[in-house]
């Protein structure tokens, strides 16, 4: 575990503004259609996140929102990009199914060759359940992604995939329970109680020096974060993570995405990484 200041690496992200964001159905425990969304506030919070990425030196591409798809703001779910290759999404719920085609259309329109795009056979929700480290692709299952999607990803990307079982419905995607802090050094943070006993043992074996998040910080969506290797953008309510991150040489950057949390997402859910 390094404790000296780190150098961030420039990233390229894909985001989709919440121009049509609303909560009219419930497909995760955080969604309550009886709680109205303040759309101007949601847009302002999203713009603050986008602008913060750019201020840190990262490129942000924008996916055009579709009025019929209120959850498109959660762009991380639309695909997984590793080494310039794109594994598309296949959503578990029909309410979001059309988002997969919108994402693949964006990649085609922006220069990706067909041989680098894959329409998946099995359910996966992009970076919601795939997290990329230097050595592995960590893959969640239990609530959304099919276990069969793990083998599909391994064959397509040619990288070992480690399956992890999620057991708490509040942490229905891997990116709500685990965050890659340094993808050059296999450094992560996670909430053990979100995982089965066997998966906790796997994580402890692979990442013995991982930062362990408390129940309070996990419930504040503190693990739904994005790191560039130095700066860690995370919900500002996850106050218990700020000190431990600084102790490890990271710079935590608190963000307020409270309106988007009404849809069950925060910083990472809004951010798909376009890995070259």
Order of alpha helices (4+ residues) and beta strands (2+ residues): beta-alpha-beta-beta-beta-alpha-beta-beta-beta-alpha-beta-beta-beta-alpha-beta-alpha-beta-beta-alpha-beta-alpha-beta
